[in-house]
Amino acid sequence: MKQVQPNTATKTAFAMVIAAAILSIGGLQSSAQDTSSGEGPNASKKPTRVIADIWVDNWFVLHVNGSKVIEDSVPITTERSFNAEEVAFSSDFPMTLAFEFRDFMENATGLEYINSRRQQMGDGGAIAQFRDAESGDLLSVTNGDWRCLVVQHAPNETSCARERQPRVDTGACTQTTTAIPEGWTSSSFDDRNWPSATVYSAGTVRPKGGYDRVSWSPAAQFIWGGDLERDNVVLCRATVAK
C-alpha cells in the first residue's frame, strides 16, 4: 500500500496542537501547586489563633471583624457580677475589636440598690488583653488608643442618688442617650469621630471577682467613658494591624 506523507502545513498544525496541550497541562499543574502550598498569588493567609482575657464591671459582648465572639457568661441583670472571661478565636488581620460594655443599673435612672440604704450610682471599668495563641506574643491591650462612644448616661444629675423615690426621666434622674450606630462592629466602620477611651487606675476601678487570676500585661489598662459612675453603656473599638 502506498503511504501518504503529510505535507508541511499538516505537520505545523499538529505541532501547534501538541504544544497547546502541553501548556494546558503545565497550567493545571501550576494551579494545583499554588493551592496545596499556599504560596501562590491567589493563596490567602492562615487566620491567627488569638486568646483574649477580659474583665468588665459588669458585663460585655465582644465582636471581632463584625462577628460576635463572646458574651459575658453572667447576665447583666446580676448584681455584683464580677468575673473574668477567657476566649480563644481565629482572626484575619487587620483585626477590629468591638466591645459593648454595660454597668449594672436597675433601670434607666442609672442607679442600683434603689429604695435601700445602699442606693447609689454604680461604677464601671473594663480591661482586656489579646495574645497570639501559638507564640504568646501580645497583640493588643485596652488603653487610651481605643475609641469609645457613650450611648447611655444617667443620671444627668448626681442628686438623683439621694432621692427617696427616683423615677426614670424625671427631675434629676433624666438620662442622655445616643443611638447605636449601624454597623459599628464592622471593620469598615469609621470611628474617627468617637472620643478616645478614658484610662483609669486599678485603684479607681477596684476590680474584683476573677481579676487577680489573670496574668495581666503591664501595658493593659482599664478603660471606660469619661464618667466612670454615670456612663452606663459604652461602645469601644480598636483595630490591630499586626
Order of alpha helices (4+ residues) and beta strands (2+ residues): alpha-beta-beta-beta-beta-beta-beta-beta-beta-beta-beta-beta-beta-alpha-beta-beta
